[in-house]
Amino acid sequence: MAVPGVIVDAGFLVALVRRDDSHNPWAALQARRLPPPWRTCEAVLSEAFYLAGTRGSVALDALLQRGACVLPFRLSDDLESVLRLMRKYAQVPMSLADACLVRMTETAGDVQLLTTDADFRIYRRHGRQAIPCLLPR
């Protein structure tokens, strides 16, 4: 059985690089179970660098430099779909990064999303399908 591709959210990345994050043990375990390269997008990286702060930015930089995160998603190619998702989930509300990740799960085939964001249990891809994701308990 093939291992699914892995898409990562900012919460996973921050938890991975910040040992003081409550989800760090979970993120470290997932990183060993589902090794890189992980797919993500620029919007997620923007959130991750902001949330990681000075202490986590060096480690995020290192992840990018060694190719642990790849950026196959182009917002300009999927802008209308992303904006439609944001309108649909405006009451949640859905961030640009979350909308990009949902769209990535729609276009990437067999994938698993690593996230600490429980909103991904609410979001649906292709209108009705649950997002295949791993969250900490």
C-alpha positions as CSV (number, residue, x, y, z in Angstrom):
1,M,0.0,0.0,0.0
2,A,1.4,3.4,-1.0
3,V,2.1,6.0,1.6
4,P,-0.1,9.1,1.0
5,G,1.5,12.4,0.3
6,V,1.7,14.7,3.3
7,I,0.5,18.3,3.4
8,V,1.4,20.3,6.5
9,D,-0.3,23.3,8.2
10,A,1.3,26.1,10.2
11,G,0.3,24.5,13.5
12,F,2.2,21.3,12.7
13,L,5.3,23.2,11.6
14,V,5.3,25.5,14.7
15,A,4.8,22.5,17.0
16,L,7.7,20.7,15.3
17,V,10.2,23.6,15.7
18,R,9.1,24.9,19.1
19,R,9.9,22.5,21.9
20,D,7.8,24.6,24.3
21,D,4.7,24.0,22.1
22,S,2.2,21.7,23.8
23,H,1.9,19.7,20.5
24,N,5.7,19.2,20.0
25,P,5.8,15.5,21.0
26,W,2.9,14.8,18.7
27,A,4.5,16.7,15.8
28,A,7.9,15.0,16.3
29,L,6.2,11.6,16.2
30,Q,4.4,12.5,13.0
31,A,7.6,13.8,11.4
32,R,9.2,10.4,12.1
33,R,6.2,8.4,10.9
34,L,5.6,10.5,7.8
35,P,9.0,11.9,6.8
36,P,9.6,14.8,4.4
37,P,9.3,16.2,1.9
38,W,6.0,17.7,3.0
39,R,3.9,19.9,0.8
40,T,2.6,23.2,1.9
41,C,2.0,26.7,0.5
42,E,3.3,30.3,1.0
43,A,0.3,31.3,3.1
44,V,1.1,28.5,5.6
45,L,4.7,29.5,5.8
46,S,3.8,33.1,6.4
47,E,1.6,32.0,9.4
48,A,4.2,29.6,10.6
49,F,7.0,32.1,10.6
50,Y,4.8,34.6,12.4
51,L,3.6,32.1,15.0
52,A,7.0,30.5,15.6
53,G,8.6,33.9,16.4
54,T,12.3,34.5,16.6
55,R,12.9,31.2,18.4
56,G,11.3,29.1,15.8
57,S,12.2,31.0,12.7
58,V,15.8,29.6,12.5
59,A,14.5,26.0,12.6
60,L,11.8,26.8,10.0
61,D,14.5,28.3,7.8
62,A,16.5,25.1,8.1
63,L,13.5,23.0,7.2
64,L,13.1,25.0,4.0
65,Q,16.8,25.1,3.2
66,R,17.0,21.3,3.3
67,G,13.9,20.7,1.2
68,A,11.7,19.3,4.0
69,C,8.9,21.5,2.8
70,V,8.1,22.0,-0.8
71,L,5.7,24.5,-2.3
72,P,3.8,23.0,-5.3
73,F,0.7,25.1,-4.8
74,R,0.2,28.3,-6.8
75,L,-2.6,30.5,-5.5
76,S,-2.9,32.3,-8.8
77,D,-3.8,29.0,-10.4
78,D,-6.6,28.2,-7.9
79,L,-7.6,31.7,-6.8
80,E,-11.3,31.4,-7.6
81,S,-11.6,28.0,-5.8
82,V,-9.8,29.3,-2.8
83,L,-11.9,32.4,-2.5
84,R,-15.1,30.3,-2.9
85,L,-14.0,28.2,0.0
86,M,-13.3,31.3,2.1
87,R,-16.8,32.6,1.3
88,K,-18.4,29.2,2.1
89,Y,-16.7,29.0,5.5
90,A,-16.8,32.7,6.4
91,Q,-18.6,31.9,9.7
92,V,-15.8,29.7,10.9
93,P,-13.8,31.9,9.7
94,M,-11.5,30.3,7.2
95,S,-8.1,31.8,6.7
96,L,-6.4,32.1,3.4
97,A,-3.9,29.4,4.5
98,D,-6.6,27.0,5.5
99,A,-8.4,27.6,2.2
100,C,-5.2,26.9,0.2
101,L,-4.7,23.7,2.2
102,V,-8.2,22.5,1.5
103,R,-7.7,23.2,-2.1
104,M,-4.4,21.3,-2.1
105,T,-6.2,18.3,-0.7
106,E,-8.7,18.5,-3.5
107,T,-6.1,18.6,-6.2
108,A,-3.3,16.4,-4.8
109,G,-5.0,12.9,-4.8
110,D,-4.1,10.6,-1.9
111,V,-2.9,13.0,0.8
112,Q,-2.8,13.3,4.6
113,L,-2.9,16.7,6.2
114,L,-0.9,17.2,9.4
115,T,-2.5,20.0,11.5
116,T,-3.3,21.1,15.0
117,D,-6.4,23.1,13.8
118,A,-9.7,21.4,14.6
119,D,-11.4,23.5,12.0
120,F,-10.3,20.9,9.4
121,R,-12.8,18.6,10.9
122,I,-15.5,21.1,9.8
123,Y,-14.1,21.9,6.4
124,R,-15.0,19.7,3.4
125,R,-13.2,19.1,0.2
126,H,-15.2,18.7,-3.1
127,G,-18.2,20.0,-1.2
128,R,-18.9,16.9,1.0
129,Q,-15.8,14.9,1.6
130,A,-14.0,15.0,5.0
131,I,-10.4,16.3,4.9
132,P,-8.0,13.4,5.5
133,C,-6.1,14.8,8.4
134,L,-4.1,13.9,11.5
135,L,-4.6,16.0,14.6
136,P,-3.2,15.7,18.1
137,R,-5.6,14.1,20.6
